[in-house]
Amino acid sequence: MINRTARSAFDAHIEAASNMAREHELGFEHELGWAAGLVSYAFFAGDITHEESTLMHQRIRAVRTRRIALLCCSSRREVA
């Protein structure tokens, strides 16, 4: 199991990426990169299992997909 400090850092990066303003179009990717790095390190160190790693990476992908969809919607409105 990932330790409490790493888990709170992971959650903080996910939260920051989710709540980032639209003006920071690619800043969310920086936050997600940090979260992915934490997951990879925890997996490499043996702190989490493959299943836990997969679930955490799915959470990262879900945030990324939602943010990209928001970017696409906002760019469509600007073009139209």
Wavefront OBJ file of the C-alpha trace (Angstrom):
o trace
v 0.000 0.000 0.000
v 1.244 3.473 -0.857
v 2.170 5.484 2.226
v -0.043 8.287 3.510
v 2.273 11.123 2.418
v 2.599 9.815 -1.147
v -1.138 9.203 -1.345
v -1.944 12.745 -0.251
v 0.577 14.123 -2.787
v -1.003 11.979 -5.522
v -4.479 13.207 -4.582
v -3.261 16.824 -4.472
v -1.811 16.601 -7.993
v -4.984 14.973 -9.333
v -7.104 17.640 -7.647
v -4.910 20.451 -8.991
v -5.149 19.060 -12.521
v -8.919 18.672 -12.247
v -9.523 22.183 -10.939
v -7.013 24.092 -13.045
v -8.410 27.106 -14.867
v -8.932 26.902 -18.612
v -6.325 29.623 -19.134
v -3.707 27.043 -18.131
v -4.408 24.874 -21.127
v -1.522 22.458 -20.650
v -0.642 23.060 -17.008
v -2.807 20.130 -16.018
v -0.418 17.805 -17.858
v 2.398 18.897 -15.538
v 0.322 17.922 -12.515
v -0.665 14.594 -14.059
v 2.973 13.895 -14.877
v 3.869 14.295 -11.215
v 1.021 11.965 -10.222
v 2.142 9.351 -12.756
v 5.700 9.622 -11.474
v 4.540 8.969 -7.925
v 2.622 5.888 -9.050
v 5.555 4.568 -11.068
v 7.978 5.072 -8.187
v 5.628 3.370 -5.714
v 5.238 0.417 -8.081
v 8.993 0.185 -8.689
v 9.656 0.301 -4.944
v 7.136 -2.482 -4.360
v 4.827 -0.307 -2.280
v 1.816 -0.997 -4.511
v 0.692 -3.942 -6.591
v 0.135 -4.015 -10.325
v -3.621 -3.787 -9.790
v -3.281 -0.703 -7.570
v -0.960 0.871 -10.124
v -3.445 0.182 -12.896
v -6.305 1.752 -10.920
v -4.277 4.858 -10.133
v -3.224 5.226 -13.777
v -6.884 4.865 -14.810
v -7.698 7.777 -12.527
v -4.960 9.834 -14.209
v -6.283 8.935 -17.670
v -9.837 9.866 -16.638
v -8.742 13.340 -15.557
v -6.655 13.776 -18.717
v -9.558 12.710 -20.945
v -11.960 15.084 -19.221
v -9.543 18.012 -19.469
v -8.876 17.362 -23.163
v -12.610 17.166 -23.835
v -13.029 20.564 -22.136
v -10.241 22.004 -24.296
v -11.869 20.644 -27.453
v -15.276 22.073 -26.497
v -13.839 25.489 -25.718
v -11.842 25.588 -28.963
v -14.957 24.630 -30.959
v -16.855 27.526 -29.407
v -14.071 29.937 -30.334
v -14.042 28.768 -33.954
v -17.820 28.844 -34.360
l 1 2 3 4 5 6 7 8 9 10 11 12 13 14 15 16 17 18 19 20 21 22 23 24 25 26 27 28 29 30 31 32 33 34 35 36 37 38 39 40 41 42 43 44 45 46 47 48 49 50 51 52 53 54 55 56 57 58 59 60 61 62 63 64 65 66 67 68 69 70 71 72 73 74 75 76 77 78 79 80
